[in-house]
Amino acid sequence: MRSGRLSATGFVLIGMFMLIMLSGLVMVQASMRWQTQVLREREQELLKVGLAYRDAIGRYYNQTPGVVKTFPPTLEVLQEDTRFPTARRHLRKAYLDPITQREGWGLVMAPSGGIMGIYSLSDKAPFKTKGYRGELQHLNDKRYYGEWYFVYLPQTVAVNTGGV
């Protein structure tokens, strides 16, 4: 009779180990899904922040007094543009890179001087690599976030040179 009790206790112990192992696997899966969700949210935040910087650079460029337009010399100027009697704010605050969670951006310099765009300094692969349309279609088929450029390109004015 004594050996019967020991074997029943052994089955309970094995069952407990299997239950602990199964719950561990479930927890690993849950943490992987949570991490994936966090990275997807950071990717969306990168799009939002990148477009905010691009639009702020565009406002700075287009509101340049005079005929010759200039790009901002630094990103800090976008927060307080002192070229006017009353300082203008093209960007509310300086944003962290959502992917790296650090300050600092890669800068796209304009040929005439100044900053015409930004990009992330991350070498991580993005989740979404296809399906971008419109103003974001240049993000299709990019291998890492560092290839996601948010650049302001001034609109060129067509001049009619028709003959007289």
C-alpha positions as CSV (number, residue, x, y, z in Angstrom):
1,M,0.0,0.0,0.0
2,R,2.8,2.3,0.8
3,S,4.2,2.2,-2.8
4,G,0.8,3.1,-4.2
5,R,0.8,6.4,-2.3
6,L,4.3,7.2,-3.5
7,S,3.4,6.7,-7.1
8,A,0.2,8.9,-6.7
9,T,2.4,11.6,-5.2
10,G,4.8,11.3,-8.1
11,F,2.0,11.9,-10.6
12,V,0.8,15.0,-8.7
13,L,4.4,16.3,-8.7
14,I,4.8,15.7,-12.4
15,G,1.4,17.3,-13.0
16,M,2.5,20.4,-11.0
17,F,5.8,20.6,-13.0
18,M,3.8,20.4,-16.3
19,L,1.4,23.1,-15.1
20,I,4.3,25.4,-14.2
21,M,6.0,24.7,-17.5
22,L,2.8,25.4,-19.5
23,S,2.1,28.6,-17.6
24,G,5.7,29.7,-18.3
25,L,5.2,29.2,-22.0
26,V,2.0,31.2,-21.9
27,M,3.8,34.0,-20.1
28,V,6.6,34.0,-22.7
29,Q,4.1,34.2,-25.6
30,A,2.2,37.0,-23.8
31,S,5.4,39.0,-23.3
32,M,6.5,38.6,-26.9
33,R,3.1,39.9,-28.1
34,W,3.3,42.8,-25.7
35,Q,6.8,43.7,-26.9
36,T,5.6,43.5,-30.5
37,Q,2.7,45.8,-29.7
38,V,5.0,48.3,-28.0
39,L,7.3,48.3,-31.1
40,R,4.4,48.8,-33.4
41,E,3.2,51.8,-31.3
42,R,6.7,53.2,-31.4
43,E,6.7,52.9,-35.2
44,Q,3.5,54.8,-35.4
45,E,4.9,57.4,-33.1
46,L,8.0,57.7,-35.4
47,L,5.7,58.5,-38.3
48,K,3.9,61.1,-36.3
49,V,7.0,62.8,-34.9
50,G,8.9,62.6,-38.3
51,L,6.0,64.3,-40.1
52,A,5.8,66.9,-37.3
53,Y,9.5,67.8,-37.8
54,R,9.0,67.8,-41.6
55,D,6.1,70.1,-41.4
56,A,7.8,72.4,-38.9
57,I,10.8,72.7,-41.3
58,G,8.4,73.5,-44.1
59,R,6.8,76.3,-42.0
60,Y,10.2,77.7,-41.1
61,Y,11.2,77.7,-44.7
62,N,8.0,79.2,-46.1
63,Q,7.8,81.9,-43.5
64,T,11.3,83.1,-44.1
65,P,11.1,86.9,-44.5
66,G,12.2,88.2,-47.9
67,V,12.6,86.5,-51.3
68,V,15.4,84.1,-50.5
69,K,14.1,81.2,-48.4
70,T,16.3,79.4,-45.9
71,F,16.2,76.1,-44.0
72,P,16.6,76.2,-40.2
73,P,20.3,76.0,-39.1
74,T,19.4,73.8,-36.1
75,L,16.4,71.8,-34.9
76,E,16.2,74.1,-31.7
77,V,15.3,77.1,-33.9
78,L,12.1,75.3,-34.8
79,Q,10.9,75.8,-31.2
80,E,11.7,79.5,-31.1
81,D,12.1,81.4,-34.4
82,T,13.6,84.8,-33.5
83,R,13.6,86.2,-37.0
84,F,10.4,88.1,-36.3
85,P,9.5,90.8,-33.7
86,T,7.5,88.2,-31.9
87,A,9.2,84.7,-31.7
88,R,7.3,82.0,-33.6
89,R,7.1,78.4,-32.6
90,H,7.1,76.0,-35.5
91,L,7.4,73.0,-33.2
92,R,6.0,72.7,-29.7
93,K,8.9,70.7,-28.2
94,A,11.9,68.7,-29.1
95,Y,10.9,65.0,-29.5
96,L,12.9,61.9,-28.6
97,D,13.4,59.3,-31.3
98,P,10.6,56.9,-30.5
99,I,12.6,53.8,-31.7
100,T,15.8,54.5,-29.9
101,Q,14.2,56.3,-27.0
102,R,17.1,58.8,-27.0
103,E,17.6,62.4,-28.0
104,G,19.2,63.0,-31.3
105,W,18.2,62.5,-34.9
106,G,20.1,62.0,-38.2
107,L,20.0,65.3,-40.1
108,V,19.4,65.7,-43.8
109,M,21.3,68.9,-44.8
110,A,20.1,71.1,-47.6
111,P,22.5,71.9,-50.4
112,S,22.2,75.6,-49.7
113,G,22.7,75.1,-46.0
114,G,20.5,74.3,-43.1
115,I,18.4,71.2,-42.2
116,M,15.8,70.0,-44.6
117,G,14.9,66.8,-42.9
118,I,15.5,64.2,-40.2
119,Y,15.7,60.4,-39.9
120,S,16.0,57.9,-37.0
121,L,19.4,56.6,-36.0
122,S,18.0,53.1,-35.3
123,D,19.2,50.1,-37.3
124,K,16.1,48.0,-36.3
125,A,13.9,46.5,-39.0
126,P,10.4,48.0,-39.3
127,F,7.2,45.9,-38.9
128,K,5.4,47.5,-41.8
129,T,7.5,47.6,-45.0
130,K,4.7,47.8,-47.7
131,G,1.4,49.5,-48.2
132,Y,2.4,53.1,-47.6
133,R,0.6,55.5,-49.9
134,G,0.6,59.2,-50.6
135,E,3.2,61.3,-48.8
136,L,4.6,58.1,-47.1
137,Q,5.0,55.9,-50.1
138,H,8.8,56.5,-50.0
139,L,8.8,54.3,-46.9
140,N,7.9,51.1,-48.8
141,D,10.6,48.4,-49.0
142,K,12.9,50.0,-46.4
143,R,15.0,47.6,-44.4
144,Y,15.6,49.6,-41.2
145,Y,14.2,52.7,-39.6
146,G,17.4,54.7,-40.5
147,E,16.1,54.7,-44.1
148,W,12.9,56.4,-43.1
149,Y,13.6,60.0,-44.2
150,F,11.2,62.9,-43.3
151,V,12.4,65.7,-45.6
152,Y,10.7,68.9,-46.6
153,L,11.0,69.5,-50.3
154,P,10.0,73.0,-51.4
155,Q,7.4,73.3,-54.1
156,T,8.9,74.6,-57.3
157,V,7.0,77.3,-59.1
158,A,6.6,76.8,-62.8
159,V,7.5,79.8,-64.8
160,N,5.7,80.3,-68.1
161,T,8.4,81.2,-70.7
162,G,6.0,81.1,-73.6
163,G,7.1,83.1,-76.7
164,V,5.8,86.5,-77.6
